[in-house]
Each structure stands twice: as structure tokens, then as C-alpha cells.
């Protein structure tokens, strides 16, 4: 009797494994991803202009000179759904020359605030530089609920020159999502205010 029960158990296990393999192969053949495997949408920056609308080439790796960093971020900001995004930023100095304190990602800092986890991946800490020019704003303002990961780049010369702008001269993160800095240099950023909120010359996480 014991031998019979063991044999039956082995046959049941083999049947389950067989069905699992068949299902996996079927999903692969019709290109259906498991629910836990989110598809990462990638954008490719290919010029250093600071334009919110220069985005027609962001989806292709080809060098079209039609995808600025600000425009790629804006595509993520307004995208529907919940897919994670990855923005590739090649070597270059990405100046933010237009002063302003809006939260619409039009002037001043790069406003990041959507429902999408976002990675901005540079080509190296010494060669991909986001530069604030010392104008009247920080470099990156991270808000919303999604995660932000910065890697292999430099954040420099953000400047909050008056009080009451909330701190974080280089990076401010007010998001409930995690902020990760991986091989990132934060340098030359300043906060001039004197109130309790005017803190974090390099970055402020609150």
C-alpha cells in the first residue's frame, strides 16, 4: 500500500510539473509576460537642449537629435499606466539655463512627479553632468509616490538664492517613493535661506 501511495504521489507531481512547463511555453510563444514582470519603457536622450517638447526621437536608440532630457522626463510625467521607465543619458553637459520656480517641468529644475518608477542612467559620473548654471532653482524636484533612481552622473550648481523655496539645492525629494543615488556626485549646490525649511544644500529628503 505504501508503495502504491508513493507512486501515485510521484505521478501527480510529474503531471503538475508538465502542466507548468506547457503553460510557460505557451505564454512565451504568444509573448505574454507574467503579471509580476513589468515591462520597462526606455527613452534615449540625444541632445543637450533644455526643451520640454523636443521629444519626437526619445523612443529610438538612433541619434535623431530629437530628445532632450527635460522632454524625456515630461513624457514619463504625463504617461498613463504604471510601467517603470528608464532614461539613458549619454556623455555631455546638460545645462538648465532658463530660471523659474514652476512645478510643471517647464522652467528651472527638472520636475519629476508621476506614478511611474523612473531610473535616469548617465554614462559616467565624470561625463554626464546636469548643470544648474547657478540660477534661481534646484536641479531635480522629486515629488509624487513613485521611486526615482539616479546613476552614473553629476548634479551641480543648483541654487536656491532666496528663502522659502523648500530646501534641497541640488535634489529635493518630497516623494513617498524611494530616492536612490548610485555613483552620483552632488556638488556646488547652495541654499541661501535661513528658515528651518531652507536646508540641504546638496539634497533634501523629507
Residue pairs with C-beta under 8 A, 6 or more apart in sequence:
27 33
27 34
33 39
38 82
38 83
38 84
39 83
40 83
40 84
40 85
40 86
41 79
41 83
41 84
41 85
41 86
42 59
42 85
42 86
42 87
42 88
43 58
43 59
43 67
43 72
43 75
43 76
43 85
43 86
43 87
43 88
44 57
44 58
44 59
44 60
44 61
44 67
44 72
44 87
44 88
45 58
45 67
45 68
45 69
45 72
45 87
45 88
45 89
45 90
45 94
46 57
46 63
46 64
46 65
46 66
46 67
46 90
47 54
47 65
47 66
47 67
47 68
48 68
48 69
48 92
48 93
48 94
48 95
49 68
50 68
50 69
50 70
50 94
50 95
50 96
50 97
50 98
51 68
51 70
51 71
52 68
52 70
52 71
52 74
52 105
52 106
53 71
53 74
54 66
54 67
54 68
54 70
54 71
55 66
55 67
55 68
55 71
55 72
55 74
55 75
56 64
56 66
56 67
57 64
57 65
57 66
57 67
58 66
58 67
58 71
58 72
58 75
69 87
69 89
69 94
69 110
69 120
69 130
70 96
70 105
70 110
72 87
73 87
73 105
73 110
73 111
73 112
73 118
73 120
74 105
76 85
76 87
76 112
76 114
76 116
76 118
77 105
77 111
77 112
77 113
77 114
78 114
79 85
79 114
79 116
81 116
82 115
82 116
83 116
84 116
84 117
84 118
84 119
85 116
85 117
85 118
85 119
86 118
86 119
86 121
87 118
87 119
87 120
87 121
88 121
89 120
89 121
89 122
89 123
89 128
89 153
90 122
90 123
90 128
91 122
91 123
91 124
91 127
91 128
92 127
92 128
92 129
93 129
93 131
94 128
94 129
94 130
94 131
95 131
95 133
96 108
96 109
96 110
96 130
96 131
96 132
96 133
96 135
96 137
96 139
97 133
97 135
98 107
98 108
98 135
99 107
99 108
99 135
99 136
99 137
100 106
100 107
100 108
100 136
100 137
101 107
101 108
101 136
101 137
101 165
102 108
102 111
103 111
103 113
103 141
103 143
104 111
105 111
105 112
107 137
108 135
108 136
108 137
108 138
109 132
109 137
109 138
109 139
109 140
109 141
109 158
110 130
110 139
110 140
110 141
111 141
111 143
112 118
112 140
112 141
112 142
112 143
112 144
112 148
113 141
113 142
113 143
113 144
113 175
114 144
114 146
115 144
115 145
115 146
116 146
117 146
117 147
117 148
117 149
117 177
118 146
118 147
118 148
118 149
119 148
119 149
119 150
119 151
120 148
120 149
120 150
120 151
120 153
121 151
121 152
121 153
122 128
122 150
122 151
122 152
122 153
122 154
123 152
123 153
124 152
124 153
125 152
125 153
125 154
125 183
125 184
125 185
126 154
128 152
128 153
128 154
129 153
129 154
129 156
130 139
130 140
130 153
130 154
130 155
130 156
131 156
131 157
132 138
132 139
132 156
132 157
132 158
132 159
132 170
132 189
133 157
134 157
134 159
135 159
136 159
136 160
136 161
136 162
137 158
137 159
137 160
137 165
138 158
138 159
138 160
138 165
138 168
138 169
138 170
138 171
138 172
138 189
139 155
139 156
139 157
139 158
139 169
139 170
139 171
139 189
140 150
140 155
140 170
140 171
140 172
141 168
141 171
141 172
141 174
142 148
142 171
142 172
142 173
142 174
142 175
142 177
142 179
143 173
143 174
143 175
144 175
144 176
144 177
145 175
145 176
145 177
146 175
146 177
147 175
147 177
147 178
147 179
147 180
148 173
148 175
148 177
148 178
148 179
148 180
149 179
149 180
149 182
150 171
150 179
150 180
150 181
150 182
150 184
151 180
151 181
151 182
151 183
151 184
152 182
152 183
152 184
153 184
153 185
154 184
154 185
154 186
154 187
155 170
155 171
155 184
155 185
155 186
155 187
155 189
156 170
156 185
156 186
156 187
156 188
156 189
157 188
157 189
158 169
158 170
158 171
158 189
158 190
159 169
159 189
159 190
159 192
160 166
160 167
160 168
160 169
160 190
160 191
160 192
160 193
160 198
161 190
161 192
162 192
162 193
163 192
163 193
163 194
163 195
163 198
164 193
164 195
164 197
164 198
165 191
165 193
165 198
166 172
166 174
166 197
166 198
166 204
167 191
167 193
167 197
167 198
167 199
167 200
167 204
167 206
168 191
168 200
168 203
168 204
169 189
169 190
169 191
169 200
169 201
169 202
170 186
170 187
170 189
170 201
170 202
170 203
171 179
171 181
171 186
171 202
171 203
171 204
172 200
172 203
172 204
172 206
173 179
173 203
173 204
173 205
173 206
174 206
179 205
181 203
186 202
186 203
187 202
189 201
189 202
189 203
190 201
191 198
191 199
191 200
191 201
192 198
